[in-house]
Amino acid sequence: MTLKQRIDGFVQFGLFIKRHFNEQKHTEIQLHQGLDKLIEMAHIYNNWFIPEFVKESIINISSLLNEDDLVKFSAIIKEKPQKTVAIICAGNIPMVAFHDMLCVLLSGNKALIKLSSDDNVLIPFFLKLLSHYEPEFESQILFAEGRLGAFDAVIATGSNNTAQHFKTYFAKYPHIIRKNRSSIAILTGKETTEDLKNLGKDIFLYFGLGCRNVSKVMVPEGYSFAKFFESIVDYGFLVNNKKYGNNYDYHRAIYLLESMTFLDNNFLMIKESNDLHSPVGVLYYQYYKNENDLNAYLKMLTEDIQCIVREKHIPFGYSQQPVISDFADNVNTLEFLVNL
């Protein structure tokens, strides 16, 4: 299969998604019906995967798959003997491992996929759909049941604890191992209501479970959260999700029992903390004195921050809409694969 075939397969795959969500379902009706049922099924298997968020994830994936971007992205690919690359998937947000699969398959390698039990419905459907548009992909996609079979390299994502285990276990293989990261937003106090509403998307999309979700805001001394609370009221529905609601109630009870100070709007608590990774239902904040103070703090957390949302950086509302050349942990996955 040539590189052009691989690119064309992904382009057609992306166009199907765009047709689906633009209500252009007059062709390939069974596939469209299958996707609608799949979105419902994903929620049944994993209560975090509400239909609104699954659709958001799928639409964001389709935005990566336009032909011009794929051609430019794949310019470094050279034809060579293929390798089998194991992909150990996380399951914190819908299809979070898709970019890794895109890189492996686009580079001409085989993908040996170990699904997360939290996201084992969506990925098989979409890879089958990819093979529908380019049948030669079918032989390039393998799913691991139980222990991994033979492979030449590995890409694995997990918690800090599992990442350490992965590093030891896969030490003899070329690898990319990712651990926990979170994202941060920088506020100045000059943000508009629309800015803060968009920041709500960075915080609440996927219930805040993604590494690109904002888990902490840096604010100037004396900052008032009143306008922020007013701007995010549309996300109050999240507390009705059993998993989110349980997390919110649990941490609220702990904070009250321990007489901790926090702000609360009945679906989000805002708590001052030097930590970066906040629990579900909680947003941390920290004051900064000046730009030097802020930069020193950010530099200290370089290995823990996935992205920074701020004016003239990643715009508010776009933390979960990476472009195709945005690599997790700033490690160029495609370059790693090309050089195997």
KEDO-646954 format. One record per residue (C-alpha): chain; residue in one letter; x, y, z. Coordinates in nm, 4 decimals. Each point is the difference from the previous one (the first is absolute). Layout:
BEGIN
chain resn X Y Z
A a X Y Z;
...
END
This chain:
BEGIN
chain resn X Y Z
A m 0.0000 0.0000 0.0000;
A t 0.1438 0.3338 -0.1026;
A l 0.0102 0.3129 0.2100;
A k -0.2570 0.1553 -0.2327;
A q -0.2373 -0.2904 0.0637;
A r 0.0437 0.0414 0.3744;
A i -0.0659 0.3735 -0.0174;
A d -0.3037 -0.0509 -0.2249;
A g -0.1419 -0.2561 0.2437;
A f 0.0193 0.2439 0.2892;
A v -0.1411 0.2829 -0.2138;
A q -0.3054 -0.2099 -0.0948;
A f -0.0381 -0.1042 0.3615;
A g -0.0006 0.3661 0.1086;
A l -0.2513 0.0946 -0.2695;
A f -0.2397 -0.2691 0.1248;
A i 0.0110 0.1514 0.3490;
A k -0.0637 0.3489 -0.1371;
A r -0.2952 -0.1262 -0.2061;
A h -0.1389 -0.1738 0.3066;
A f -0.0016 0.3077 0.2230;
A n -0.1154 0.2276 -0.2823;
A e -0.3059 -0.2256 -0.0362;
A q 0.1035 -0.1108 -0.3506;
A k -0.0940 -0.3636 0.0575;
A h -0.1745 -0.0826 -0.3281;
A t 0.2840 -0.2331 -0.1034;
A e 0.1571 -0.2820 0.2043;
A i -0.3115 0.0078 0.2172;
A q 0.0886 -0.3165 0.1945;
A l 0.3374 0.1413 0.1007;
A h -0.1615 0.3200 0.1223;
A q -0.2598 -0.1948 0.1952;
A g 0.2775 -0.2127 0.1455;
A l 0.1867 0.3091 0.1198;
A d -0.3131 0.1421 0.1655;
A k -0.0521 -0.3270 0.1881;
A l 0.3681 -0.0178 0.0882;
A i -0.0078 0.3423 0.1662;
A e -0.2879 -0.1186 0.2184;
A m 0.1773 -0.3280 0.0750;
A a 0.3218 0.1749 0.1028;
A h -0.1946 0.1816 0.2730;
A i -0.1503 -0.3265 0.1244;
A y 0.3469 -0.1556 0.0319;
A n 0.1565 0.3096 0.1563;
A n -0.2166 0.2566 0.1781;
A w 0.2689 0.2680 -0.0501;
A f -0.0498 -0.0251 -0.3774;
A i -0.3194 0.2019 -0.0315;
A p -0.1191 0.0407 -0.3614;
A e 0.0792 0.3747 -0.0092;
A f 0.3647 -0.0650 0.0882;
A v 0.0380 -0.3031 -0.2268;
A k -0.1272 0.2075 -0.2923;
A e 0.2413 0.2807 0.0886;
A s 0.2917 -0.2436 -0.0008;
A i -0.0975 -0.1520 -0.3353;
A i -0.0457 0.3416 -0.1624;
A n 0.3392 0.1133 0.1325;
A i 0.1577 -0.3114 -0.1517;
A s -0.1575 0.0734 -0.3385;
A s 0.1584 0.3462 0.0053;
A l 0.3427 -0.1682 -0.0116;
A l -0.0784 -0.1889 -0.3179;
A n -0.0085 0.2525 -0.2817;
A e 0.2255 -0.0846 -0.2925;
A d 0.2283 0.3043 0.0025;
A d 0.0862 -0.0430 0.3681;
A l 0.0588 -0.3740 -0.0371;
A v 0.2289 0.0477 -0.3004;
A k 0.2028 0.2647 0.1810;
A f 0.0079 -0.2044 0.3216;
A s 0.1207 -0.3145 -0.1782;
A a 0.2777 0.1724 -0.1969;
A i 0.2682 -0.1574 0.2225;
A i -0.1252 -0.3540 -0.0611;
A k 0.2271 -0.2247 -0.2032;
A e -0.0891 -0.3444 -0.1269;
A k 0.1893 -0.2698 0.1910;
A p -0.0596 -0.3490 0.1415;
A q -0.2962 0.0251 0.2344;
A k 0.0165 -0.0603 0.3739;
A t -0.2713 -0.1063 0.2415;
A v -0.0684 0.2725 0.2553;
A a -0.1932 -0.0831 0.3153;
A i -0.2375 0.2757 0.1112;
A i -0.1170 -0.0258 0.3615;
A c -0.3030 0.2248 0.0133;
A a -0.1272 0.2189 0.2787;
A g -0.3759 0.0274 0.0439;
A n -0.0460 0.3289 0.1811;
A i -0.1709 0.1763 -0.2918;
A p -0.1636 -0.1409 -0.3159;
A m 0.2527 -0.1286 -0.2555;
A v 0.2915 0.1752 0.1681;
A a 0.2430 -0.2404 -0.1715;
A f -0.1147 0.0854 -0.3534;
A h 0.2924 0.2306 -0.0786;
A d 0.2464 -0.2796 0.0847;
A m -0.1872 -0.2375 -0.2306;
A l -0.0027 0.2613 -0.2746;
A c 0.3776 0.0425 0.0292;
A v 0.0724 -0.3742 0.0051;
A l -0.2203 -0.0833 -0.2980;
A l 0.0922 0.3081 -0.2021;
A s 0.3703 -0.0803 0.0454;
A g -0.0557 -0.3410 -0.1615;
A n 0.0373 -0.2067 0.3166;
A k -0.2322 -0.2575 0.1523;
A a -0.2022 0.0971 0.3077;
A l -0.0346 -0.2549 0.2803;
A i -0.2661 0.1588 0.2171;
A k -0.0628 -0.0738 0.3667;
A l -0.3324 0.1683 0.0736;
A s -0.0943 0.1518 0.3317;
A s -0.3033 -0.1687 0.1552;
A d -0.1437 0.3525 0.0354;
A d 0.0125 0.0636 -0.3759;
A n -0.0431 -0.3311 -0.1799;
A v -0.3058 0.0790 -0.2134;
A l 0.0835 0.3065 -0.2071;
A i 0.3499 -0.0815 -0.1272;
A p -0.0799 -0.3397 -0.1620;
A f -0.2918 0.1555 -0.1903;
A f 0.2033 0.2876 -0.1358;
A l 0.2960 -0.2161 -0.1004;
A k -0.2432 -0.2321 -0.1783;
A l -0.1384 0.3089 -0.1725;
A l 0.3532 0.0987 -0.1036;
A s 0.0463 -0.3462 -0.1540;
A h -0.3301 0.0442 -0.1810;
A y 0.1494 0.2971 -0.1870;
A e 0.3455 -0.1569 -0.0465;
A p -0.0251 -0.3818 0.0283;
A e 0.3778 -0.0457 0.0225;
A f -0.0104 0.1541 0.3476;
A e -0.1738 -0.3124 0.1290;
A s 0.3221 -0.2013 0.0023;
A q 0.1816 0.2862 0.1756;
A i -0.2271 0.0096 0.3050;
A l 0.0202 -0.2606 0.2752;
A f -0.1695 -0.0072 0.3402;
A a 0.1749 -0.1557 0.2984;
A e -0.2038 -0.2220 0.2293;
A g 0.1757 -0.0603 0.3299;
A r 0.3782 0.0242 -0.0331;
A l 0.1529 0.1831 -0.2927;
A g 0.1350 -0.2132 -0.2821;
A a 0.3206 0.0679 -0.1919;
A f 0.0767 0.3670 -0.0625;
A d 0.2972 0.2222 -0.0823;
A a -0.0842 0.3239 0.1846;
A v -0.2594 0.1268 0.2439;
A i -0.2014 0.3140 0.0702;
A a -0.1645 -0.0131 0.3418;
A t -0.2051 0.2464 0.1993;
A g -0.0945 -0.0342 0.3646;
A s 0.0143 0.1442 0.3482;
A n 0.3277 0.0987 0.1653;
A n 0.0151 -0.3422 0.1672;
A t -0.0741 -0.2025 -0.3119;
A a 0.2367 0.2161 -0.2058;
A q 0.2845 -0.0964 0.2312;
A h -0.0988 -0.3644 -0.0357;
A f -0.0149 0.0365 -0.3795;
A k 0.3498 0.1524 -0.0088;
A t 0.1395 -0.3010 0.1830;
A y -0.2018 -0.2605 -0.1869;
A f 0.0691 0.1413 -0.3479;
A a 0.3543 0.1197 0.0651;
A k 0.1516 -0.2139 -0.2773;
A y -0.2387 0.1330 -0.2669;
A p -0.0038 0.3404 -0.1688;
A h -0.2823 0.1730 0.1837;
A i -0.2031 0.3079 0.0793;
A i -0.1382 -0.0166 0.3525;
A r -0.2405 0.2691 0.1189;
A k -0.1047 0.0777 0.3555;
A n -0.2561 0.2301 0.1629;
A r -0.0057 0.3577 -0.1188;
A s -0.2463 0.2830 0.0473;
A s -0.0574 0.3362 -0.1598;
A i -0.0055 0.3469 0.1461;
A a -0.1611 0.3333 -0.0878;
A i 0.1466 0.3443 0.0611;
A l -0.2501 0.2742 0.0828;
A t 0.0698 0.3725 0.0244;
A g -0.3394 0.1237 0.1206;
A k -0.0670 0.1697 -0.3346;
A e -0.1765 -0.2986 -0.1563;
A t -0.3423 0.0511 -0.1555;
A t -0.3053 -0.2043 0.0916;
A e 0.0466 -0.1865 -0.3300;
A d 0.3637 -0.0795 0.0896;
A l -0.1067 -0.1463 0.3324;
A k -0.2854 -0.1935 -0.1560;
A n 0.2486 -0.1518 -0.2431;
A l 0.2339 -0.0781 0.2887;
A g -0.2887 -0.1993 0.1437;
A k 0.0299 -0.2298 -0.3014;
A d 0.3707 -0.0505 0.0726;
A i -0.0887 -0.0950 0.3574;
A f -0.3180 -0.2056 -0.0391;
A l 0.0234 -0.1776 -0.3362;
A y 0.0302 -0.3765 0.0657;
A f -0.0702 0.0842 0.3674;
A g 0.3549 0.1328 0.0311;
A l 0.1550 -0.3466 -0.0364;
A g 0.2379 0.0765 -0.2878;
A c 0.3598 0.1121 0.0269;
A r -0.0918 0.3026 -0.2121;
A n -0.2784 0.0991 0.2401;
A v 0.0745 0.3025 0.2165;
A s 0.0275 -0.1155 0.3611;
A k 0.1468 0.3213 0.1410;
A v -0.0144 0.3728 -0.0667;
A m 0.2677 0.2527 0.0839;
A v -0.1549 0.3329 0.1009;
A p 0.1382 0.3414 0.1027;
A e -0.0139 0.0950 0.3662;
A g -0.3438 0.1285 0.0982;
A y -0.1771 -0.1839 -0.2836;
A s -0.3783 -0.0464 0.0406;
A f -0.1658 -0.3178 -0.1308;
A a -0.3503 0.1531 -0.0109;
A k 0.0082 0.0647 -0.3769;
A f 0.1510 -0.3431 -0.0613;
A f -0.2843 -0.1723 0.1883;
A e -0.2573 0.2004 -0.1973;
A s 0.1642 -0.1020 -0.3273;
A i -0.0014 -0.3769 0.0555;
A v -0.3614 -0.0559 0.1115;
A d -0.0757 -0.1981 -0.3175;
A y 0.2122 -0.2875 0.1347;
A g -0.2168 -0.0545 0.3083;
A f -0.1534 -0.3074 -0.1654;
A l 0.3222 -0.1935 0.0619;
A v -0.0818 -0.0512 0.3684;
A n -0.2968 -0.2141 -0.1078;
A n 0.2438 -0.2566 -0.1380;
A k 0.0300 -0.2612 0.2735;
A k 0.3772 -0.0353 -0.0227;
A y 0.0668 0.3736 -0.0078;
A g -0.2585 0.0662 0.2722;
A n 0.1518 -0.2631 0.2291;
A n 0.3463 0.1530 -0.0401;
A y -0.1330 0.3485 0.0673;
A d -0.1918 -0.1120 0.3122;
A y 0.2934 -0.1998 0.1343;
A h 0.2541 0.2806 -0.0244;
A r -0.2477 0.2560 0.1308;
A a -0.0593 -0.2166 0.3082;
A i 0.3753 -0.0382 0.0566;
A y 0.0609 0.3746 -0.0287;
A l -0.2841 0.0774 0.2414;
A l 0.1108 -0.2621 0.2534;
A e 0.3537 0.1360 -0.0060;
A s -0.1209 0.3623 0.0111;
A m 0.1796 0.0861 -0.3244;
A t -0.0747 0.3248 -0.1790;
A f -0.1514 -0.0293 -0.3469;
A l -0.2451 0.1705 -0.2354;
A d -0.3014 -0.1949 -0.1227;
A n -0.2774 0.0439 -0.2569;
A n -0.1695 -0.3387 0.0601;
A f 0.1804 -0.1803 -0.2831;
A l 0.3601 0.1221 0.0247;
A m 0.2220 0.0792 0.2946;
A i 0.2894 0.2423 -0.0398;
A k 0.2797 -0.0502 0.2497;
A e 0.3341 0.1708 0.0472;
A s 0.2860 -0.2480 -0.0364;
A n 0.3629 -0.0205 -0.1099;
A d -0.0783 -0.3350 -0.1636;
A l -0.0747 -0.0365 -0.3706;
A h -0.2217 -0.3078 -0.0268;
A s -0.3433 0.0740 0.1471;
A p -0.2653 -0.2687 0.0647;
A v -0.3171 -0.0284 -0.2088;
A g -0.2424 0.2708 0.1090;
A v 0.2786 0.2254 0.1278;
A l 0.2024 0.2765 -0.1662;
A y 0.3197 0.1142 0.1679;
A y 0.1197 0.3579 -0.0100;
A q 0.3183 0.1766 0.1009;
A y 0.0879 0.3694 0.0144;
A y 0.2987 0.1439 -0.1829;
A k 0.1679 0.3332 0.0715;
A n 0.1493 0.0793 -0.3398;
A e 0.1133 -0.1573 -0.3262;
A n 0.3354 -0.1098 0.1450;
A d -0.1758 -0.1743 0.2879;
A l -0.2340 -0.1704 -0.2470;
A n 0.2774 -0.1129 -0.2348;
A a 0.2017 -0.1450 0.2869;
A y -0.2964 -0.2111 0.1085;
A l -0.0723 -0.1210 -0.3542;
A k 0.3649 -0.0918 -0.0552;
A m -0.0043 -0.2106 0.3156;
A l -0.2947 -0.2005 -0.1356;
A t 0.1216 -0.0455 -0.3581;
A e -0.0136 -0.3803 0.0229;
A d -0.3533 0.0008 0.1456;
A i -0.1795 0.2538 -0.2204;
A q -0.1528 -0.1140 -0.3287;
A c -0.1096 0.3387 -0.1279;
A i -0.0433 0.3587 0.1156;
A v -0.3177 0.1897 -0.0817;
A r 0.0467 0.3753 -0.0090;
A e -0.0300 0.3039 -0.2231;
A k 0.2307 -0.0248 -0.3053;
A h 0.0728 -0.3666 0.0760;
A i -0.2662 -0.2715 -0.0157;
A p -0.3252 0.2008 -0.0172;
A f -0.2696 -0.0520 0.2605;
A g -0.2230 -0.2897 -0.1038;
A y 0.2581 -0.1747 -0.2200;
A s 0.2027 -0.2148 0.2391;
A q -0.1805 -0.3146 -0.1185;
A q 0.0278 0.0872 -0.3688;
A p 0.3645 -0.0751 -0.0833;
A v 0.1190 0.0159 -0.3587;
A i 0.1568 -0.3041 -0.1608;
A s 0.3546 0.1135 0.0851;
A d -0.0760 0.0417 0.3724;
A f 0.1688 -0.2957 0.1680;
A a -0.0719 -0.1178 0.3530;
A d 0.2824 0.0860 0.2411;
A n 0.1669 0.1857 -0.2909;
A v 0.1486 -0.3278 -0.1232;
A n -0.0200 -0.0286 -0.3793;
A t -0.1695 -0.3367 -0.0416;
A l 0.0287 -0.0063 -0.3785;
A e 0.3718 0.0765 0.0070;
A f 0.0495 -0.2806 0.2538;
A l -0.1793 -0.2434 -0.2311;
A v 0.1785 0.1099 -0.3172;
A n 0.3367 -0.0568 0.1694;
A l -0.0721 -0.3504 0.1339;
END
